[in-house]
Amino acid sequence: MDVKELEYDEEKRAFVEKLGVYYEDHGIPRIGGRILGLLLVSNQPVSAEQMANLLKVSRGSVSTNVRLLVSMGLLEKVSVVGDRTDYYSVSESIWDNAIKTRIDGFKNLRKIVEQGLKAVEGQSNANKNFAEMLLWVDGMISSHEKLLFVWRQEIKD
């Protein structure tokens, strides 16, 4: 694989910035969203150094956020023949991984809510709030599991 100079025009830059703000609004650091955006508009793997230069941020910030995105299954490390530099690209199963991450998060939340429910046993208002929260969490798990099934059917076709 030959790594060429990245084309990064104003239209791509605007998309990357908007995606960064979107992800920041949803609990991921803005730079993480910007890195994801950059890799989505790149037609080739991108090194951490290239990310830092194009996004005008520190290598440390890139490194921290790349690790986060890799751990979430959104990015993957790839190698380039003849180059010892680590490169990254969007994971082949990025959206599948994103859904699974949400399911796992809701399952963890369910365990926490169950502990809370035990802690307030006998307190009618608190019991009602926790019971409703459990219903909500179960609904989120169920809907995301259905989404994952539908997603996998869609990408097979």
Order of alpha helices (4+ residues) and beta strands (2+ residues): alpha-alpha-beta-alpha-alpha-beta-beta-alpha-alpha
